[in-house]
């Protein structure tokens, strides 16, 4: 925990000793340090405008002196909070200063400069009795006149590098970009699919029918069960393999199918009788399993278990009926 440097405006002082972390610091001393920090922090609870600059400076000096006694993290946190609030109050005071009230007005300067060089008449121009009267030579600006006035202030030869901006300004014109009109080909347009209530009912009926079909096929297997991947995987169709796993999950959820991992690590499934209320009262608990099944797993299972045919028959692909209106 590095120590703070002393305030340069406070005059010469002895260098502060670097604070060292000491978890065994006297508890009463730590309480006294925290009490003093909280007393200083209370100063910033009011309106920042009511805190004078002298009071703010004195608070920071007291915090610097108090920091030399800090040897714990709690006290260091209070010290940081005090410095943050002091910085915020100082920033607010800086923003409140109206330092830009007498800013240089470029437009007014150019106007007076043009008038001084004879670009236009102005009765409010200052008395230039020390300058010789220049004749009007067709509205041209008399740069010699301002040059002689500048010689009284500086004898340094002006160079081109000190000029601000080019001699002539040209307004930039925005390039007109023609955007090609997008022409829609009616042959590429498709109807949006309109889902109706009968479509949802039909989908639910198809799911129920397929779940029952999967259950019947599982019941026809041997009593010893069948490997999970051999049962659900269709080696010719990844999509239907995913659907088979989806339908099987309903049977496992309802307790009509059991999943067991053998000692060799092979997942086996077999048909069983769904449990009733008494089974759950006797201590039976439901268990959930999240299984990742992607195309890489599908291909790996086909290779490992040498799956060449599907247990669940191939289903015909569903035909999607499109309805609705054409949209332009």
C-alpha positions as CSV (number, residue, x, y, z in Angstrom):
1,X,0.0,0.0,0.0
2,X,2.1,3.0,-1.2
3,X,2.1,6.2,0.7
4,X,0.9,9.6,-0.6
5,X,3.3,12.4,-1.6
6,X,2.9,15.6,0.4
7,X,1.1,18.6,-0.9
8,X,3.6,20.9,-2.7
9,X,1.7,24.0,-1.6
10,X,2.0,23.1,2.1
11,X,5.7,23.9,2.4
12,X,8.6,21.7,3.2
13,X,7.8,18.7,5.4
14,X,9.3,15.5,6.5
15,X,8.8,12.6,4.0
16,X,5.9,10.3,5.0
17,X,6.7,6.8,6.0
18,X,5.3,4.2,3.6
19,X,2.2,2.5,5.0
20,X,2.6,-1.3,5.5
21,X,-0.2,-3.7,5.7
22,X,-0.6,-5.0,9.3
23,X,-3.6,-7.3,10.0
24,X,-2.7,-7.2,13.7
25,X,-3.1,-3.5,14.1
26,X,-4.7,-2.5,17.4
27,X,-8.5,-2.6,17.1
28,X,-9.1,0.6,19.0
29,X,-6.6,2.4,16.7
30,X,-8.4,1.1,13.6
31,X,-11.8,2.2,15.0
32,X,-10.4,5.7,15.7
33,X,-9.0,5.9,12.1
34,X,-12.4,4.8,10.6
35,X,-14.2,7.3,12.8
36,X,-12.1,10.2,11.6
37,X,-12.5,9.2,8.0
38,X,-16.3,9.1,8.3
39,X,-16.2,12.5,9.9
40,X,-14.3,13.9,6.9
41,X,-16.7,12.1,4.5
42,X,-19.7,13.7,6.1
43,X,-18.5,17.0,4.8
44,X,-19.4,16.0,1.2
45,X,-23.0,14.9,2.0
46,X,-24.4,18.4,1.4
47,X,-24.4,20.7,-1.5
48,X,-20.9,20.9,-3.2
49,X,-21.5,24.7,-3.7
50,X,-21.4,25.1,0.1
51,X,-17.9,23.7,0.4
52,X,-15.3,26.4,0.0
53,X,-12.0,25.8,-1.7
54,X,-10.1,26.3,1.6
55,X,-12.2,23.7,3.4
56,X,-11.7,21.3,0.5
57,X,-7.9,21.8,0.6
58,X,-7.8,21.4,4.4
59,X,-9.8,18.1,4.1
60,X,-7.4,16.7,1.7
61,X,-4.4,17.7,3.9
62,X,-6.0,16.0,6.9
63,X,-6.7,12.9,4.8
64,X,-3.0,12.8,3.8
65,X,-2.0,13.0,7.4
66,X,-4.5,10.3,8.4
67,X,-3.4,8.0,5.6
68,X,0.0,7.5,7.3
69,X,-1.8,5.5,10.0
70,X,-3.7,3.3,7.6
71,X,-2.5,-0.3,7.7
72,X,-5.7,-2.2,6.8
73,X,-8.0,-2.7,3.8
74,X,-11.1,-1.3,5.4
75,X,-9.4,2.0,6.3
76,X,-7.8,2.2,2.8
77,X,-11.3,1.8,1.3
78,X,-12.6,4.8,3.3
79,X,-9.5,6.8,2.2
80,X,-10.3,6.0,-1.5
81,X,-13.9,7.0,-1.0
82,X,-12.9,10.3,0.6
83,X,-10.5,11.1,-2.3
84,X,-13.1,10.2,-4.9
85,X,-15.7,12.5,-3.3
86,X,-13.1,15.3,-3.0
87,X,-12.2,14.9,-6.7
88,X,-15.9,15.1,-7.7
89,X,-16.4,18.3,-5.7
90,X,-13.3,19.8,-7.2
91,X,-14.4,18.9,-10.7
92,X,-17.9,20.5,-10.0
93,X,-16.2,23.7,-8.9
94,X,-14.1,23.8,-12.0
95,X,-17.1,23.4,-14.2
96,X,-18.9,26.2,-12.4
97,X,-16.1,28.6,-13.3
98,X,-17.1,30.9,-16.2
99,X,-13.6,31.0,-17.7
100,X,-15.0,31.2,-21.2
101,X,-17.0,34.4,-20.7
102,X,-14.4,36.6,-22.4
103,X,-13.5,34.2,-25.2
104,X,-11.9,35.5,-28.4
105,X,-14.6,36.3,-31.0
106,X,-13.2,35.4,-34.4
107,X,-16.0,37.0,-36.4
108,X,-15.7,40.3,-34.6
109,X,-11.9,40.3,-35.1
110,X,-12.3,39.7,-38.9
111,X,-14.9,42.4,-39.2
112,X,-12.7,45.0,-37.4
113,X,-9.6,43.8,-39.4
114,X,-11.4,44.3,-42.7
115,X,-12.6,47.7,-41.6
116,X,-9.2,48.8,-40.5
117,X,-7.7,47.8,-43.9
118,X,-10.2,49.9,-45.8
119,X,-12.6,47.1,-46.8
120,X,-15.6,49.1,-45.6
121,X,-16.3,52.3,-43.8
122,X,-16.9,52.3,-40.0
123,X,-17.2,55.5,-38.0
124,X,-16.5,53.5,-34.8
125,X,-12.9,52.7,-35.9
126,X,-10.3,53.9,-33.4
127,X,-8.2,57.0,-34.0
128,X,-5.2,56.2,-36.1
129,X,-3.5,59.6,-35.9
130,X,-0.1,57.8,-36.0
131,X,-0.9,56.2,-39.3
132,X,-0.9,58.0,-42.6
133,X,-4.2,58.2,-44.4
134,X,-4.4,55.7,-47.1
135,X,-6.4,56.3,-50.3
136,X,-9.2,54.1,-51.4
137,X,-7.9,52.0,-54.2
138,X,-10.9,50.2,-55.5
139,X,-12.0,48.2,-52.5
140,X,-8.7,46.2,-52.2
141,X,-7.6,45.5,-48.6
142,X,-4.6,47.6,-47.5
143,X,-2.3,44.9,-46.0
144,X,0.5,47.4,-45.7
145,X,-1.5,49.3,-43.1
146,X,-2.0,46.3,-40.8
147,X,1.6,45.2,-41.4
148,X,2.9,48.5,-40.1
149,X,0.7,48.2,-37.1
150,X,2.0,44.6,-36.5
151,X,5.6,45.8,-36.6
152,X,5.1,47.7,-33.4
153,X,4.3,44.4,-31.6
154,X,6.7,42.0,-33.3
155,X,9.6,42.2,-35.8
156,X,9.6,38.6,-36.7
157,X,9.0,37.9,-40.4
158,X,5.7,36.0,-40.8
159,X,6.0,32.7,-42.7
160,X,3.5,30.7,-44.6
161,X,3.6,27.9,-42.0
162,X,1.9,30.1,-39.5
163,X,-1.2,30.7,-41.7
164,X,-4.3,29.0,-40.5
165,X,-6.0,27.2,-43.4
166,X,-5.9,27.7,-47.2
167,X,-6.2,31.1,-48.8
168,X,-9.4,30.1,-50.6
169,X,-12.1,27.8,-49.3
170,X,-14.3,25.8,-51.6
171,X,-17.5,24.3,-50.3
172,X,-17.5,20.6,-50.5
173,X,-20.3,19.1,-52.6
174,X,-21.8,15.9,-51.5
175,X,-21.5,13.3,-54.1
176,X,-24.8,12.1,-55.5
177,X,-24.9,8.3,-55.4
178,X,-27.6,6.8,-57.5
179,X,-29.0,3.7,-55.9
180,X,-30.2,1.0,-58.2
181,X,-33.8,0.2,-57.7
182,X,-34.3,-3.3,-56.4
183,X,-36.6,-5.2,-58.8
184,X,-38.2,-8.2,-57.2
185,X,-38.6,-11.3,-59.4
186,X,-42.1,-12.7,-58.9
187,X,-40.8,-16.2,-59.6
188,X,-38.5,-16.1,-56.6
189,X,-41.4,-15.0,-54.3
190,X,-42.8,-17.5,-51.9
191,X,-46.0,-17.7,-49.9
192,X,-45.6,-17.4,-46.1
193,X,-46.7,-20.5,-44.3
194,X,-50.0,-19.9,-42.4
195,X,-50.4,-22.1,-39.4
196,X,-53.9,-22.9,-38.5
197,X,-55.5,-24.7,-35.6
198,X,-56.1,-27.8,-37.6
199,X,-52.4,-27.9,-38.5
200,X,-51.4,-27.9,-34.8
201,X,-53.9,-30.6,-34.1
202,X,-52.6,-32.7,-37.0
203,X,-49.0,-32.3,-35.7
204,X,-50.0,-33.4,-32.2
205,X,-51.8,-36.4,-33.6
206,X,-48.8,-37.4,-35.7
207,X,-46.5,-37.2,-32.6
208,X,-48.9,-39.3,-30.6
209,X,-49.1,-41.9,-33.4
210,X,-45.3,-42.1,-33.8
211,X,-44.8,-42.4,-30.0
212,X,-47.2,-45.3,-29.9
213,X,-45.4,-46.9,-32.9
214,X,-42.0,-46.6,-31.1
215,X,-43.5,-48.1,-28.0
216,X,-44.8,-51.1,-29.9
217,X,-41.5,-51.7,-31.6
218,X,-39.7,-51.5,-28.2
219,X,-42.1,-54.1,-26.7
220,X,-41.4,-56.5,-29.5
221,X,-37.6,-56.5,-28.6
222,X,-36.0,-59.1,-26.4
223,X,-36.5,-58.9,-22.6
224,X,-32.9,-58.1,-22.2
225,X,-33.3,-54.8,-23.9
226,X,-31.6,-53.2,-26.8
227,X,-28.8,-50.7,-27.2
228,X,-30.1,-47.1,-27.3
229,X,-28.2,-46.1,-30.4
230,X,-29.1,-49.3,-32.3
231,X,-32.7,-48.6,-31.5
232,X,-33.0,-44.9,-32.5
233,X,-30.4,-44.4,-35.2
234,X,-31.4,-44.5,-38.8
235,X,-28.1,-44.8,-40.7
236,X,-29.7,-43.3,-43.8
237,X,-31.3,-40.3,-42.2
238,X,-29.9,-38.1,-39.4
239,X,-33.1,-36.1,-39.1
240,X,-35.3,-39.1,-38.4
241,X,-32.7,-40.4,-35.9
242,X,-33.3,-37.2,-34.0
243,X,-37.0,-37.6,-34.3
244,X,-36.7,-41.2,-32.9
245,X,-34.9,-40.0,-29.9
246,X,-37.6,-37.3,-29.4
247,X,-40.4,-39.9,-29.5
248,X,-38.5,-42.2,-27.2
249,X,-38.1,-39.4,-24.6
250,X,-41.9,-39.4,-24.2
251,X,-41.8,-43.1,-23.2
252,X,-39.0,-42.5,-20.7
253,X,-40.8,-39.5,-19.2
254,X,-44.0,-41.5,-18.7
255,X,-42.0,-44.4,-17.2
256,X,-42.9,-46.8,-20.0
257,X,-39.3,-47.2,-21.0
258,X,-36.3,-47.6,-18.7
259,X,-32.7,-46.5,-19.5
260,X,-29.8,-48.3,-17.8
261,X,-26.1,-48.0,-18.3
262,X,-24.3,-51.4,-18.0
263,X,-21.0,-51.9,-16.3
264,X,-19.3,-51.8,-19.7
265,X,-20.8,-48.4,-20.2
266,X,-23.3,-49.4,-22.8
267,X,-26.7,-47.6,-22.7
268,X,-29.5,-50.1,-22.7
269,X,-33.3,-49.4,-23.0
270,X,-36.1,-51.9,-22.3
271,X,-39.9,-51.7,-22.1
272,X,-41.4,-51.6,-18.6
273,X,-44.7,-51.0,-16.8
274,X,-45.4,-47.4,-15.9
275,X,-45.2,-46.7,-12.2
276,X,-48.3,-45.7,-10.2
277,X,-48.8,-43.3,-7.3
278,X,-47.9,-46.0,-4.7
279,X,-44.5,-46.5,-6.3
280,X,-43.7,-42.8,-5.9
281,X,-44.9,-42.9,-2.3
282,X,-42.5,-45.7,-1.6
283,X,-39.5,-43.6,-2.6
284,X,-39.4,-43.8,-6.4
285,X,-38.0,-40.6,-7.8
286,X,-37.9,-39.2,-11.3
287,X,-34.5,-38.5,-12.9
288,X,-33.9,-36.2,-15.8
289,X,-31.1,-36.6,-18.4
290,X,-29.8,-34.1,-21.0
291,X,-28.3,-35.9,-23.9
292,X,-26.3,-34.2,-26.7
293,X,-27.0,-35.8,-30.1
294,X,-25.4,-34.1,-33.1
295,X,-24.3,-35.3,-36.5
296,X,-20.8,-36.2,-35.3
297,X,-22.3,-38.4,-32.5
298,X,-24.6,-40.0,-35.1
299,X,-21.8,-40.9,-37.4
300,X,-19.6,-42.1,-34.5
301,X,-22.4,-44.4,-33.2
302,X,-22.9,-45.9,-36.7
303,X,-19.2,-46.7,-36.9
304,X,-18.8,-48.0,-33.4
305,X,-21.9,-50.2,-33.3
306,X,-21.7,-51.1,-37.0
307,X,-25.3,-50.1,-37.7
308,X,-26.4,-50.9,-41.2
309,X,-30.2,-50.9,-40.9
310,X,-32.8,-49.1,-38.9
311,X,-34.9,-50.8,-36.2
312,X,-37.6,-48.1,-36.5
313,X,-38.9,-48.1,-40.1
314,X,-38.2,-45.2,-42.4
315,X,-41.1,-42.8,-42.3
316,X,-42.2,-40.8,-45.4
317,X,-41.3,-37.2,-45.3
318,X,-44.1,-34.9,-44.3
319,X,-45.5,-32.6,-47.0
320,X,-45.8,-28.9,-46.1
321,X,-49.0,-27.2,-47.2
322,X,-48.5,-23.6,-47.9
323,X,-51.4,-21.1,-47.5
324,X,-52.0,-17.4,-47.2
325,X,-51.6,-14.6,-49.7
326,X,-48.8,-13.3,-52.0
327,X,-46.9,-10.4,-50.6
328,X,-44.9,-8.0,-52.8
